[in-house]
Amino acid sequence: MSTLSLSSADQSKGCRKSIGSRIVIILGAHLALLLLWQLTVVMLGIKPFLLPTPVAMLEKFCQPQYAWMYNMAVTAAEIAIGFGVASVVGITLALLFSWSPLFALLLFPILVTLNMVPKVALGPLVIMWLRYGIESNSVITFSLCVFPILLTTNRGLRETEPDLLDLMHSLKAKRWQIFRMVQLPGALPYVFSGMKVAAILAVAGAIVGEFIASDSGLGYLMIQAQSSFDTAAMFASILLLTLLGVAVYLAVIILEQFIIPKDARIV
């Protein structure tokens, strides 16, 4: 017993060291990129309105007229609402499709057709119906996120091993038991795979709405900065948008690690 406990402790320490070294390498690569960016702009004498330095970009966060925290909170709310509702709706529809082939036959082709509509084209209509603000931008975010989650979850539910289904049927298992004990656990890696894709699209959905019409948010700040040729403020907005996207993606990964074993995850 003591040997096994020591072995598991050594493995956990090794895992923590591996994760720590990977984080150091990732941070080091990003810092090296910023340093290269700074040196390139300075040495080549590139004009600030074309490409500002990272230092000039960071200095913009000290200027209160941009209300960075408020506008970032608005965009974060749009991303969270759109992504959260898309996750619930996408997973729910996939479950209904797996339970009712007729329902899937009737509705799934319509959803595929609707997904082919460019979301940029839908943006003005959504804003006209709901007026610009968090609600309309959340709807646009939802429209970008829901289909990847629906598609991957539906695939995961369909790819249940036939032998397991035959075994459950032979044991007289009920439909809900088959779903809870076989189909859902097998589909979870696909669910999180779709959520990772949707996490990337969520930021784009919020920005599309803010670009079309808005009075707050990071996309709104970018439009204002563009009109005054404040390129450093535009890059600062892009940095915050990137951090929001990374935060959503990491949240999905952390949730996945708590729910799904490592060997069953889909990269």
Order of alpha helices (4+ residues) and beta strands (2+ residues): alpha-alpha-alpha-alpha-alpha-alpha-alpha-alpha-alpha-alpha-alpha
